[in-house]
Amino acid sequence: MTGLAGKRVLVLGAGASGCAAAQLALAQGARVTVLDGAAGNAASRRCAALQAQGVEFRWGCSGERWEEGEVSLVVVSPGIPLDSPLHRLGESTGAPMRGELEFGASFLKCPLYAVTGTNGKTTTTELLTACLKATGRRVMAAGNIGVPISQVAWENPPLDALVVEVSSFQLEHAASFHPQAAILLNVTPDHLDRHGSLERYAALKAGLLENLLPGGVAVYHAALEGRLRLPPECRRARLWLAGEEVCAKGCPAARDWRVGGDALRRVLPGEDAAEEVVLPRNALRLQGDHNGENALAVVALLEALEIPLADFREALAGFQCGPHRIQRVGKWRGITFVDDSKATDVDAMVQALRTLGPSVGKAISLIAGGLDKGCSLTEAKPEIRRYVKNAFLIGECRGRLQAAWQGEVPCVLCDSLEEAVSQAVRGASQGGIVLLSPGCASMDMFRSYAERGERFAAAMKGLPLEEALPPSRP
């Protein structure tokens, strides 16, 4: 994007993404105004630095019309819903509206490899970045993972590629975001309080692959194929999970890959759908079928980019997830404590139960609950019934969780996370697990899922520990 010098740019939202977009627009010579519906955070270091450079901030914006002259561009932060007064104010300018993601990307010249899906985005983004770095390429991760893409564009580091984690919020404004390669891991109900329906949410996710550059690489779960309208010239890789039947004929343009019980496999072309082992499962530090799929998506994408497995095999095999993802944080009287605070939807909780449950049976004391995102809670019932001894429920959603699960498992309502930890310890089995896997967002009680996980670990450390363990994967 060029030609912003001297023109007025409105940025909606004064968070990290909005401020990064404001900095980038300012660097292009634009006159920048940042609008936010909050009461104000002008004292923050980020906002103060921008104000010192001439960016105008307006706090507490509640009007729905702009009547202060011509605006050339409106940049929308991902936290601004389409039906909000602030978004309607932006629409009233009549100026083009661009999401922060596509605005920042328009200034980048390196290839963009995008990752989306309901669950596994961050792990896959980090894994893809690690594998690319192992090949000697200059690469970093950005987007929903924490570093706004506009910040990367403004700082302009020398890069061979940028790996971008993309959320459904960012995809609401992403018409001009065209990656060279994209991974769509899965689509399960999430953020329905914002998007309104699973159909709308799925369409946003699918849109990322449909926006590929000509000749780009599309990696996706095979079950999603019917929802996609992929460019005919793109290179396709379909993923199949353990236990799923692989279609022998399939799409002639697609290469098939499967997560087997013992290995990651490539499905060979032909009527019999024969397979060859790419990597044994026991060669990966990542545990669980869901992480097998994440790893396989990376392998499929890099092969399509003609990067040999030998160049990144060691990085792939040795990769370990970041904190708050099925992370063992300590042990007390034979009870293991596992922090899975990153599980902000029910499907992620189910994956944690499937990963941990087979090793301990019905001996998981589950701490769940938080901000209600409008999703169905009943899909977790089979795993709740099979692996959970008792559930300790917190946050705004605790009543709805109790109503959904009380026929499957004893449920205890708790007023705080610390109370839930204390109650869970009393009800835990010897050799069992106390698992924080909320299945809900954190913002009703905490600033972030990370703070929630840290509070869980702190509550555990308040117990008289027999054995202190460094964070590790179970």
Stockholm file with secondary structure:
# STOCKHOLM 1.0

chainA/1-474         MTGLAGKRVLVLGAGASGCAAAQLALAQGARVTVLDGAAGNAASRRCAALQAQGVEFRWGCSGERWEEGEVSLVVVSPGIPLDSPLHRLGESTGAPMRGELEFGASFLKCPLYAVTGTNGKTTTTELLTACLKATGRRVMAAGNIGVPISQVAWENPPLDALVVEVSSFQLEHAASFHPQAAILLNVTPDHLDRHGSLERYAALKAGLLENLLPGGVAVYHAALEGRLRLPPECRRARLWLAGEEVCAKGCPAARDWRVGGDALRRVLPGEDAAEEVVLPRNALRLQGDHNGENALAVVALLEALEIPLADFREALAGFQCGPHRIQRVGKWRGITFVDDSKATDVDAMVQALRTLGPSVGKAISLIAGGLDKGCSLTEAKPEIRRYVKNAFLIGECRGRLQAAWQGEVPCVLCDSLEEAVSQAVRGASQGGIVLLSPGCASMDMFRSYAERGERFAAAMKGLPLEEALPPSRP
#=GR chainA/1-474 SS CCCCTTCEEEEECCSHHHHHHHHHHHHTTCEEEEEESSSCCTTSHHHHHHHHTTCEEEESCCCSCCCSSCCSEEEECTTSCTTSHHHHHHHHTCSCEEEHHHHHHTTCCSCEEEEECSSSHHHHHHHHHHHHHHTTCCEEEEETTSSCHHHHHHHCCCCSEEEEECCHHHHTTCTTCCCSEEEECCCCSCCHHHHSSHHHHHHHHHHHHHTCCTTCEEEEEGGGGGGCCCCTTSEEEEEECTTCCCCSSCCTTEEEEEECSSEEEEECSSTTCCEEEEEEGGGCSCCSHHHHHHHHHHHHHHHHTTCCGGGTHHHHHHCCCCTTSSEEEEEETTEEEEECTTCCSHHHHHHHHHHHHHHHSSCEEEEECCBCCSCCSGGGHHHHHHHEEEEEECSTTHHHHHHHHTTTSCEEECSSHHHHHHHHHHHCCTTCEEEECCSSBSTTTSSSHHHHHHHHHHHHHTSCCSBCCCSBCC
#=GC SS_cons         CCCCTTCEEEEECCSHHHHHHHHHHHHTTCEEEEEESSSCCTTSHHHHHHHHTTCEEEESCCCSCCCSSCCSEEEECTTSCTTSHHHHHHHHTCSCEEEHHHHHHTTCCSCEEEEECSSSHHHHHHHHHHHHHHTTCCEEEEETTSSCHHHHHHHCCCCSEEEEECCHHHHTTCTTCCCSEEEECCCCSCCHHHHSSHHHHHHHHHHHHHTCCTTCEEEEEGGGGGGCCCCTTSEEEEEECTTCCCCSSCCTTEEEEEECSSEEEEECSSTTCCEEEEEEGGGCSCCSHHHHHHHHHHHHHHHHTTCCGGGTHHHHHHCCCCTTSSEEEEEETTEEEEECTTCCSHHHHHHHHHHHHHHHSSCEEEEECCBCCSCCSGGGHHHHHHHEEEEEECSTTHHHHHHHHTTTSCEEECSSHHHHHHHHHHHCCTTCEEEECCSSBSTTTSSSHHHHHHHHHHHHHTSCCSBCCCSBCC
//
